[in-house]
Amino acid sequence: MLTVPVRQLGESERRAVERLLDHDPFAGAQVAERIAARGLSWWRAEGRILGYGARRNLESLCWLGGNLTPVLASDAAVAAFADLLAGEERLCSSIVGRADAVLGLWDRLSDIWGPARDVRPNQPLLVADSLPPVPADPEVRQVRSGEVDRLFPAAVAMYTEEVGVSPLAEDAGRSYRRRVNDLVRAGRAYARFVDGKVVFKAELAVVTKRTAQVQGVWVAPEWRGRGIATAAMAAVVRDALLRVAPTVSLYVNDFNLPARRVYERCGFQPVGTLATVLF
């Protein structure tokens, strides 16, 4: 059996890459956003795009940057990507993508790149393409540029709770604060404020021509159980659909049943399963 080589893709193959990403617009959204903004030249994209398949028939992709993300990766592609990556030092902070590909990569790389800090094998990928069937909270709005100092502690709390480490641990949080600033400036950060404090927040962390992907959903601990999340999330989905993209997508840990109920009430439907390996 002939092995199809993995190769690094360049700008000349951008159209083929974009066609492939269009076949998986939700799981590959983060990669699609990167390429739309910076192309495939590694010195601009802050990462590499690896391709699997004949030169005239690109079959699978793998983004290698801060995250490792396989896209439309068949079993054969997963094996080929893993063979290449096994010879490299791990620089990514996570592996994230369709569950079968991520878990296949991790099965092959765990002895070399491990141990992982956490493996989340079942993260439902959800999509909404119509306005929520529940009322939206009118107090949820885009965060203004002068409100970053109020938003930032909530963002740090969300990140620490979700990822398991504080974003302040690396460079005292400067890069994370820049990220929060960028989202606010782009009109992609939402919050509800009560007495000047954030009680709900969410961001459109990824935006492509096909979808706006919500991340960073958080309710202040003292406000949990009061039923504010559904209306607040409905406000985010409504604005994103009317202003940003034709669909809204997100993924959630399977064990987070309260969040899954909120998303179901807001009209999200499952379209697949992702997995994440955290280092």
N, C-alpha and C positions, 0 to 999 in steps of 0.2 A: 504494500500500500504506500503510495507516494504521499509525503508530508507536504502540505501547503505552507510555505514560509510566512511568518509574520514580518511585516515591514512597517517602518515609520512612514506615515503619510505626510505629504506636503501640500502646499497651496494649489498645485496643479490638479489635485484630486478632490478639491473642495466640493465640486458639484456632486460627485458620487457619494461623498460623505453626507451631504445635506439630504440627498435622496434617501439614503439609508436611515437617517435620523427621522425623516418624515414617517417611516413605517412604525416607529415607536416613540411618538411625540411626548409621552408622559414620563416613562422611565428614563428616557434619554434627554429630558428637558434641560438639565444643567449643562450637559455637553453641548447641546444645540445653542444655548445662550452664549457660551464661551466662544464657539466658532463664529457665530453671527457677529460678535463684538470684536474678535481679535484674529480670526482666520486660523490657519493651520501652521503658520510659521512658529516653531517652538519658542523662539526668543521673544515673540509678542504674546503668545497664548499662555505662557507660564505653565506649560505642560506639553505632553506629547500625545498624539493620536496614533495608535497602532492599528493596523488593518490586517484582516485575515481574508484570504480568497485570491483568486487569480486577478491579475492586474486589470483585466477588463470585466471582472465580475466580483466586486467587493461584497463580501458576505457578512462580516462582523467587524465591530469596532471595539477598542478599549482605550479609554481616556486615562492617562497617567499623569497626575499632578498632585495637588494637595489631597485629592481623593483618587481612588482607582475605581473606574466605572466601566464595566462591560456593557455593550449595547448589541442586542440581537445576536448574542454569542451562542452558537451551537456547541454541542459537546466537543466536537473536534476543534472548534475555535478556542474553547476554554482550555483544552489540553495544550494547544499551541501557545497561547498567551502565557500560561503557567510555566511552560518550558523556558520561555524567554525570561520571564520575570524572576524565576528561581536563581538566575545568575546575577541578579542585581540587588543592591542594598535596598531595603524598604525605606522609602522616604514619605510615602503617603500616610495620612492619619486615619484613613478608613477605607474600606472597600464597600461600595454601595451600588445596588442595581437590582435587576430581576433576580429573584431568589435562587433559581436553579443555577444561573451563571456564577453568582457571588459565592454560593456554598460550594460549587464545583471548584472554583479558584482556591477557596480557602482549604478545601480538602487536600489540594496539591501543594499549597504553599505554607500550611500551618507549621510543618516541621522546620521550615527555613525562616519564615517571618514571625513565627509565634514567640511567646504566647500573645493572644488577644486579650484586651481588657474586658471586652464584652462581645458576644455574638447574638444578634437579634435576627433569628431565622424567618420570622413570619410578620411582615409589616404590610397590611393591606394597602394597596394603591387605589385611591378613590378619585373620582372625577364628577364634577357638576357642570352641566351645560345649559341650565335654565335657572331663572331667578328662584331663590329659596321660597318654599311654600309656607314659611313662617315669617312673622313680622321682624323687621330689622330694628336694632337698637339705634335710635337717632343720636345718641350721645357718643357712639363710636365714630371716630373721624380720623383723617390723616394727621399724623404728628407734624407739627410745625418746626421749622429750623431752630427756633429759640427754646424748644422743649426737649432737646436731646439730653440735657442733664437730668431731667425727670424720667426719661425713658430708659436711660442706660442702666440704672440699678435693677430695673425689672428685666431687662435683656440679660444681664449677668445672672440673675436668679434663675431665669428660664433655662439658659445654657447649662448652668451647673446642675440643675435638677434633671435635665434631659440627657446630657452627655456624661455626667458623672465626674467631671473635672471643671474647675473654674477657668473661664477665658482670661482671667487676670494672672494666671500662673505663667503665661508666656508673654514676654515683653511688657509686663505690668498692664496688659489689656489694651495697649495702644492700637494694635492692628484690629482688634475686635471693635473698639470704639470707632475707628475709621469706617468699618463695615456698617455699623449702626448709623453713622453720619451719612454715608452714601445712600442707604435705604431711605432715610428721611428726606434727603435732597431730591431723590427720584420720585417722591410721592408714593412710596411702597411700604411705609410703616403706618400702622393703625393702632389706636389706643382709645380707651375710655378712661378719663380722669375723674376722680372724686376728691375734692379738697386738695387738688394739686398733685395727687398721687395716682400712679397707674394701677388700675384694678383689672384691666384686660389689655392684652397686646397681641398682635400678629403681624407678620410681614409677608409681602410677596417677594420671597427670596430669589425666585427664578422667574423670568418673563421671556417668553418666546412668541412667535407669531401664532402658535397653536394653543398655548396655555399659560396661565399665571399660577405658579406653584407656591402654595402657602406653607410657611414654616414658622417656628417660633411662637406658636399659640400658647398663651399662658394666662392664667387667672390668679390673682393674688391669693395666697392661702386663706386669708381671713374672709374672702368673698366666695370661696368654693362652697358648693352646696346650696347657693341662693338662687340658682337657675338663671344666671346672667349670660352663660356661655353661648347658648343657642342663638339668642337674639343678637349678641355681639358678633358671632361668627357669620350670621346671616347678613349683617351690615357689610362685612368684609367681602363676602362672596358677591353680593349685589353690586357693590362699587367696582370690583374687579371685572365682572362680566360687562357692565355698562361702559367702563372706561378703558380697560386694559387689554383683555384677551377674550376669545370666544369660549374658553373653558377655564375652570379653576380646578386645580388638582392638588393632592397632598398625599402623604403616606403617614401611617400611624402604627404604633406598636400594637400587636394583637391583644395584649393584656390590658391595654388602656380602655376599658369598657366605657367609662363615662365619656371620654372623648369620642369614641366610635358612635355612641348614641347621639351626641350633638351633631356630628357630621351627617348621620343618617337623616336626622330631622331637617337639616339644611339642604337635603336633596342630593347628597353625594352617593354615587354608585361604585361598586368595586369593579376594577378593570385588570386586576392582577395582584401579584404579591412580590414585594421587594424584600431584601435582606441587607443587613449592615453588619460589618465587622469593624469594631472600634479598637484602636491601638492606644 
